[in-house]
Amino acid sequence: MSNDILTIREVAEYLKINEKTAYRLAAEGKLPGFKVGGAWRFRKDEIERLTKGQNTRDESAGDA
């Protein structure tokens, strides 16, 4: 299990999205993260799991 922690900037770069979008998704609970002193932090393994789950859902939706 990876213990890598990403900042909002790093998670935005990793997902190839704008930082404002990452903030919004985190605030809406759509990105699994936590706050440390008011700053968002994300576990890389949770972000990877989220993206893998998204691929699985997209593929299964096409089968319906």
N, C-alpha and C positions, 0 to 999 in steps of 0.2 A: 504494500500500500504506500502510495506516494504522500509525502508530507509537504509537498510544494504549496506555498501560499502565494497567490497572485493579487496584485493591486487592481484597482478599477481600470487603470491604463493598460496593464498587462492582459487582463481578461478581454478587454475590448480589442486589443491587437490580436490575441489568440483566436477570437471569434470573428475577426474582420468586420467589426461594427464600430460605430461612433461611440465615444465615451459617454455622451449624453444618453444614448440608447441603452448602454450598459447600466447607467445609474437608474434609469426608468424601470428596466427589467428587474433589477435587484430590488428596488422599492416595491414593485408589484409582486415580489415573491416568485418571479419566473426564472430568476437566476439564483441558485443556491449560494448564499453568502452570509457573512456576519459582519458586524461593525466592531471596530476597535477604536475607541476614542473618537467616534464619529466618522471614521474612514472605513470604507467597505474593503473587505478581504474575502478571497474565494479560494477554496481548496481545488487544486488543479484536477485531482482525480474525480471530484464531484462534477466539475464542468465537463470533463471527458465523458463521464457516464451520462450526463444530460444530452450531449451531442449524439452519442451512440443510440440512446433511447429514441431520439428524434428521428434518426434514420429508420429504425425499426417501425415506428408508427407510420412514417411516410410510405414505407413499402407495404405494410399491411392494409393501409387505406386504398392502395391501388388494386388490391385483390378483391375488394368488395364489389 
